[in-house]
Amino acid sequence: MKLSYDFEKFEPPHLTAQQLNAVSRQRELARQTIILLTASQLIYICLAVAAYVLAPHSMTASIILMVFFGISLSGSGVIAVLFSRKLTNKLRPVSSIGLA
């Protein structure tokens, strides 16, 4: 039987339990971030649809919703930039193992 992989050719990376736990925490953080981003996008969609539906009945309420939508969208953009800078600085020194 022919082996499809040559295990003697390359040496696997030397990992400790601490490094594996760090990679696991990074992946969990990435999953949680994706869930949070998805939830925030759904909230923004709901705000925009509510403003659109409310426009024929009360233009003032619709404008207030759109202003709130704009403020929360810009605020979340600022928060995203700050967190991404913090996380990229925090995750750089970890091992060369990717998050894929």
N, C-alpha and C positions, 0 to 999 in steps of 0.2 A: 504494500500500500504506500502510495506516494504522499508525503506530507506537503501541505500547501504553504506552510510557514516554516522558515528556518529560524528556530529559536536561538541558535548559537551565534547568529550573525550580529545581532544587536543586543546591547545590554539595556535592560529596562531602567527607567530613572529610579534613583534611590529616594524613596519617600518614607517619611516617618508618619506615625499616627497623627502627630500634630499638624503636619502639612495636609494630610488627607482630611482632617477635620476642618482646616481652614478652607480648603476647596469646597467641601460640603456646605459650609456656612455661606460661602460666596454664591454658590448655586441656589441655595434657599433664599438668600437676599435678592438674587435676580428674579426668582419666581414671585416673591412677594412684591417686588417693584412692578413687575408686569401686571399683576392682579390689581395693584393700586392705580396704575395708569389706565387700565381698562375701566375701572370703576369711575375714575374722574372723567374719562371721555363720555361714558354713558350719562353722567350727571350734566355735562355740557350739552349733550344732544337733547336731553330732557328740557333744559332751560331754553334752548333755542326753539324747540317745538312748542313749548308752553307760551313763549312770547308770540310766536306765529299764530297759534290758535286763539290767544287772548286779544290779538290786535283788532279784530272787528268789533269786539265788545267794549274794550277799554284801551284806548291808545296810550293813556298815561301808564297803566299797569304794564303794558307791553314794553314801553320805553324803559321803565324801571327794571324789568327783567333783563332787557338787553344791556343796560348799564351794569347791572350786577354780573351778567355773563362776561362782559368785557373786563371788568375789574378782576374777577376770579380767574379768568384765563391769563391775564397778564401776571397776576400773583403766582399762579402755578408755574408759569414760565420762569420766573425769577427763582422760585424754589427748586425747579428742575436743574437750572444752571448751577446753583450753589451745591446741591447734592451731588451732581455729576462731578464737579470739581473735587469735592471732598472724597468721593468714592474712588475716583481715578488716582488721587494721591495716596489713598489708603491701600488700594489693591495693587499698585505697582510693585512693591518690594516682595510680594508673595512669589512663589515658584513660577516657573515657566509653563506650568500646565494651564491650558486654556479653559474657558468656561463652556465650551461646546458640548 
